[in-house]
Structure formats: C-alpha cells, structure tokens
Amino acid sequence: MIPPPNPLGELLTISDYTRLGETATGYTELLVVEIVSPGSKRTDYRTKREEYAEAGIPHYWIVDIEEPVSLTACQLTKEFGYQDSQEITGEFTATTPFPVTVRLDQLL
C-alpha cells in the first residue's frame, strides 16, 4: 500500500510502515530531506526544524544548494530537540536511519 502524498520535505520523506497482515495501519516519518531555497533559509533552518521536532521525526537533513553544496544532518534527541552535525561539504556518509553516501558536489 502506498501512503498518501506528504508535503513535508521538498526532496523526500522516508517512512517506516507498520503492517498488520496485509493492511497498513500507519506510518511514521523516519527522515525528511529539505532543499533550502534562497528565500526560505529561515523557514528551513528554524521553523520547519521546530515543527519536525515537535512531530517526532527522528532525522532531518537540510541540503543547501548554494555553492559549495552542503548538508546538515539533524538527529532528534529526547531532551534537547535536534542535535546537528557539522555542515558537511563534498561527501556525506550516514549509517542511520540507513547506510548511505551522497556526493554533494555532484547534486547540481
């Protein structure tokens, strides 16, 4: 079963599906990846970050496409909201929520 469209991230959202037999009973966003638009930096770095933390989304990646392309990986903590990685350029590698390597300089 395919979930309904989700307006959260401008790039993608990754969901964890809970199934009971053949019927999807619900899903939870594991990751939202946001592409920063020049006019939406404040919204993407502050407002959406707060909204996603309140929604309990465990991972929020912010991709800024101004050169050099960079990615900030935010991971939700129980006490302090999101905790950020350093802003990464070049190559980004993660093990959670799944193993992935992204060549940021090849996104444009």
ChimeraX attribute file (.defattr): number of C-alpha atoms within 10 A of each C-alpha:
attribute: neighborCount
match mode: 1-to-1
recipient: residues
	/A:1	8
	/A:2	6
	/A:3	10
	/A:4	6
	/A:5	7
	/A:6	10
	/A:7	9
	/A:8	15
	/A:9	18
	/A:10	13
	/A:11	13
	/A:12	14
	/A:13	19
	/A:14	15
	/A:15	15
	/A:16	11
	/A:17	16
	/A:18	12
	/A:19	12
	/A:20	9
	/A:21	7
	/A:22	7
	/A:23	9
	/A:24	13
	/A:25	10
	/A:26	12
	/A:27	13
	/A:28	15
	/A:29	19
	/A:30	18
	/A:31	23
	/A:32	23
	/A:33	20
	/A:34	22
	/A:35	19
	/A:36	20
	/A:37	15
	/A:38	10
	/A:39	8
	/A:40	12
	/A:41	14
	/A:42	13
	/A:43	13
	/A:44	19
	/A:45	14
	/A:46	11
	/A:47	12
	/A:48	16
	/A:49	22
	/A:50	15
	/A:51	12
	/A:52	20
	/A:53	20
	/A:54	11
	/A:55	11
	/A:56	17
	/A:57	19
	/A:58	21
	/A:59	25
	/A:60	26
	/A:61	19
	/A:62	23
	/A:63	23
	/A:64	21
	/A:65	17
	/A:66	11
	/A:67	9
	/A:68	12
	/A:69	19
	/A:70	21
	/A:71	25
	/A:72	19
	/A:73	20
	/A:74	21
	/A:75	19
	/A:76	18
	/A:77	13
	/A:78	9
	/A:79	6
	/A:80	8
	/A:81	17
	/A:82	21
	/A:83	13
	/A:84	14
	/A:85	12
	/A:86	11
	/A:87	14
	/A:88	16
	/A:89	17
	/A:90	13
	/A:91	14
	/A:92	16
	/A:93	11
	/A:94	11
	/A:95	8
	/A:96	12
	/A:97	12
	/A:98	9
	/A:99	8
	/A:100	10
	/A:101	11
	/A:102	13
	/A:103	13
	/A:104	19
	/A:105	14
	/A:106	9
	/A:107	9
	/A:108	8
